[in-house]
Amino acid sequence: MTHGNKLRERIAEPGTTPLIGVYDMYSASIAAAHYDGMFVSGFGFAASYYGLPDIGFIAWPDMVAFVQRLRGAFPAHHLLVDIDDGYVDPEVACHVVEGLERIGASGVILEDQKRPRRCGHADGKQVLPLEEYLAKLEMVLATRQDLVVVARTDATDEHDILRRAAALAATDADVVLVDGVRSVEWIRRIRDVVGTKPLLFNQIAGGKSPRLSLSELSDLGVEVAIYSTPCLFAAHEAMHAALSGLKAADGRLPELDAARGVGVRAATSLLERNIAHRREAHPAGTPA
């Protein structure tokens, strides 16, 4: 079974499927030990790979190369990839989708923003004319084989949100995402216009959307939840605390807590699991 169909089947199961945002191979290694699905977050990748905000700096070859490394280390995990607006041009979007499917991505998210783009929970977002986005989306849908395609709108006008959500649900996209939803009531309204099409909800700390549990989302009829930045923001906080402590201690490393602390042995053990994942997926004598 293809990676796309595996994710499609998982989404069809009861409850809300969580996909955890990862930003590099180390964060993915930790996430893989807790969840079976990952979201390759544009916010996290722009921050970690370029040290820049998520406003359109990502070059598609960099994203494809990262996903290829992820799939090599995590052959059994679901990998949903943020491809922003398809890197502007519809032909480029199709080329990227072909490449991602070839290397084993499970799905992609294609948004309707126009440049300069913004994080989905930021102010100042602008969207393409609906017909222009739908034409790009249809090209991507015609290009993919089994890849899951999430159609995303960043509309902020209330009438336009519902109009676009309904239009996206009428396509052959597998899932619909309205980013930056501000309330539970709006999740219900979007659920109504989307009909039976699976719905995705994006949660980001400090974002515009309410903080909801998986059971609450399931009760609202949401099939997929992506968590864009829990690893990135936790790393930010932990690194800041660790380096502040190191400076306060005049450069002396703290004593390692054998029960909870992370040292060279724990880190090496974590990374060695990635080798084991590959060997389990491709035993000796079988094609990779």
N, C-alpha and C positions, 0 to 999 in steps of 0.2 A: 504494500500500500504506500502511496506517495505521502510526503510530509504534509502537503496541502489537504489531502483527504483525511489524514489522521487528525489534523486540527479541526476540520469540518465536522468530523464525527464527535470530537470532544465537545465542541460548541453545542451540538445537538443533544447532548446528555442533560439530564435535569440539573438545575442550579446554575450558578454564575461561574464561568471559567476565569480564574485569575492568571494574568500574565505579568511578570515582574520586570520592571525596567532595569536594564543593565547598561553599563557604559564602557567597560573594558573586560578583558579576559578574567581578571581577578574577581571583579564583582560578579561576573557570570558564574565563576566557580563556586562562589558562596551561595548565590541564588539557586543554582542547580541542586544543591543539597537540601533545599527546602520546598521547591516547587518544580513542576514538570513543564512549565511554560515560561518563556522569556519574551519581553518586548524590547526591541532594539530602539531605544528612545533617541529621537533627534536632539532633544534638550541635553541629555547626558552625553551623547557622542560629540556634539559641538563643544561642550564644556571640557571633556577629557582629551579629545584628539587635537583640538585647536586652541583651547583656552578662550573661547569666544561664546557670546550668547547665541541663542537659537533663532537667528534672524536671516538665515539663508546662506551661511558660509560653507555648508557641507558640500563637498565634491563627491559625485556618485561613485567614482572608482574607490575612494577611501571607504565608503559605506559597504560596498560589495566585498572588498578585501576583509573587512572586519567580520561580516557575516560568514564568509568562507572559513575564517579561523574558528568562529563559534561552532559552526556545524561540524568541523573536524573534531573538536573537543567534546561536543555534546550531541552525539548522533541520534539520540532518542528524544530530545526535548523539542517542544513546539517553539518556533522562532517567528514571531510577527515583527515585521520591519517597517519602520517609519521612513517613507521616501518623500516626505513633504509634498510638494506640488509636482513630483515626477521630474524635478530639476528643470522646470519651466516648459521645455518643448515636448509635445506629445510623442515624437519619435524617440527622443531620449528616454522618456518614461517607459516606452515599450521595450527599448533595448535593455534598460536596467531590470525590468520585470523578467525578461527572458534570462538574463544572467543570474539573477537571484534564484529563480526557480531551478536553473541548471545546477547550482551549487547547494541546493537543499533548503532554501527558505520555506517556511510554512505558509506565510502570507505577507501582504503589504497593506499599508494604509496610504491612500491617495487623497490629498486635500484639495479644496477649491480656492485656497488663498491666491492672491496675486502679489507680486513683488512690490515693495519690500515686505517679506513675510514676517510673522511674529509667532512667538509661542502661543499655543491655543488658549492659554489663560491670561494673556497679556491684553492691554488696551491697544487700540489703533489698528485692529485687523481690517483688511479689505478683501473682498471676494471677487472672483472672476464672474462675468456674466454666466448665468446658469447654463445656457446653451453651449458656451465655450468649454465649461468644465465637463459637461455630459459627453461632448464629443471626445475629449481626452480620455475620460473614463471608459467609453465604449471601445476605444482603440486598445486600451490596456486589457479590458475584458476579452477582446478578440485575440489578444496575444497570448495570454496565460493558458496553460494547459489545465492543471489541477490546483494551482496556487489559490489560496483564499485571498479575496480582494475586499478590503474595507473601504467603503466610500464615505468620506468625511466632509462635513461642511463646517465652516467657521463663521457662518452668518451670525450677526448679533441683533438685527432687527427682528422683532417678534413675528411678524407676518412672514418675513423671508425665511426664518428658521423652519417654520412648519411647511412652507412651500417647497423648500429645498429637501427637507427630510422626506417628504412624500415622493418627490421626483427621484431621489436616490433609491428609495425602496422599490420603485417601479422598474429599476434596471436589473441586470443579472449579477450585480454585486452581491457578495455573500452576507455582508454585515453593514449596518449603517452606524456612523458615529457623528453626533453633534457635539462639538467640543466647547467647553466652557459653560455647560449647563448650570444654571444658578440655583435651582431649587428642585425639591422632590416633585412639586406640582408640575414643573416643566418636563421632568422625566416622564411623568404620566401623559402629558399632552403629546410629547414626541412619540411615546410608545403607541398611542392611539393612531397617529397618522402613518406610522411605519407599518402597521398591520402585523402580519406574521413574520416579517423579515427580522432576523436576529439584530439585537441592539447592543452597542458597545458603549461603555462609560469610562471616561478618563479621570483618574484621581491623581492629584498632585498636591503635595503639602503647600499650604499658603495660596492655593489656586482659588478659582471662582466657584468651584462646585462644592456641594456639601460632602462631608466625610460620612460614608455609608459602609456598613458591613456587607459581606457577601450575601448573607441571608436577607438583609434588607433589600439589596439590589435584586436578588432572585424574586422576592415578593413583588417588586416593581416590574418584573418581566424583562430584566436586563440579562442577556446571555453571556456577555464578556466584560471583564473589568481589566483595564490596564493601569498599572501603578508605575508612573513614568520615572520617578526619582527617589524612591526610598533608599536605594543603595548609595546613590550619589550624595544625598544630603546627610545620610548617616556618616559617610566617609568624611565629608567636610567637617562635621561637628567633632568626630573622633580625632581627626588629624590636628585640628586646631587645639583641642584639649591636650593631646599628647605633646605637641611641640611647645605649648605654653608651659606645661609641666617640666619638660626637658630644660627649657630656658631658666625656669625658677630654681631648678636643682643644679644649676651651674654645669649642665651638660652630663650629669650622671644619670644613666638609664635607671628607671624604677625596677625594683625587684620583681621578677616574673611570678605571677600568681599561677601555680601549677594547675589549679582547678579551672580557672577562667581565662587566664592570660594567653595571648598569642605570641609565640616565639618562632624560632627558625624551624623547629620540628613540626609544629602544628601547620605552619604555612607550607612546608614541603609536603606534608601528608595530604593537604588539600589539593595541591597541584598534581601530585602523583595519581590522584583519582581520575584526572582527565586522560592520562595514558590508559588507565584501566577501562574507561568508557569506550575508547576506540577499539581496544582489544576485545571487549565484550561484543561490540557491534560487528567487528570484522575478525573472527577467529583466524588463526594461521591457516593458509591455504584457500581462504575465500576472497573474492575480489572486493576491493575497497569501494 
